[in-house]
Structure formats: structure tokens, C-alpha cells
Amino acid sequence: MPVRMFYRNTFKDLVNMAVFGLKRKQMKEPNNQEIFTKEGSVKFVAFYLMENLPDGERKSMIDDSDSD
């Protein structure tokens, strides 16, 4: 399976929604310099993705934490 199809099947439009959320937050908070840096932008997108994981990925993470 091509990588592109794997990501489309797994994450759908989640990355696009995360970037859109970042841009929206940047427009609402123009004085928040943290979200305009590379590190801040990546951190925002990463937290967005973690909070909005697809159901299969969320179940996988829960199962992994239970086995520890």
C-alpha cells in the first residue's frame, strides 16, 4: 500500500484540520509569539493531533498503556 494511501486511510484530513486550527489561532492571537515560531507551531499541531486521534489509533494507545 502506498504511504499516501496509508495516511489518507489513517488520518483522513486530520493534519489539514490541525494546520487550519493553527492558522485560525494565529489570526485570533497575533501577540502570542509562541505559536508563530517553528517549535510552537509544531507543538500546537502535535497536541491537536494527539487530542483528535482516529478511533483505531486511540484504542491502540490505550491497549499499549494497559500492557505496561
N, C-alpha and C positions, 0 to 999 in steps of 0.2 A: 504494500500500500504506500503510495507517495506520502511524504511528510505533510504536504499541504492538505491532503485529504484527512490525515490523522488529526491535525489541528482543527480543521473545519468540523469534523465529527465530534471532537472532544470539547473544544472551547467555543464553537459557533462564533458569535460576534462579540464575545466577552472582552477581548483585547481592544477592539474598536470602541466598545462602550466605556472601558476604563480610560482610554485616551480622551474620549469626548467628555467624560466626567472631570478629568484633569483640566481640560481647556475651559470648561464651564466654571470650575473653581478658581482658575486663574483670572477669569473675567470678573468674578464676584469679589475676589480678594486681591486687587492689584498691588497692595502694600505688603503682602505676605511673600517675602523674598525666598523663603524656603521652597515653595512649590515652583519657583522659576529656575532653580538650579537643577543640574543633571541628577544629582543624588536625590533631591527632594521629589523630582518628577518620577523617578524610578520607584522610590519608596511609596508614593501615592498609588501608582499603577499596581505595584506588588500587593499592597494592602487591599486594594479594590478587588483584585483577582482572588485573593485568599478569602475575602468576605463573600464572594459571589461564585464560588466553585460550582461546577456542574455536579448534579446529584451523585453520579458514579465516582467522581473524584473525592467528594466529601466522605462517602461511605468507605472508600479505600483508606483515607487518612484516619478515620475513626477506628477501623479494623486494625490498622498498624499500631495505633496508640494503645489499644486494648491488649495487644500481644506482648507489650513490654512488661 
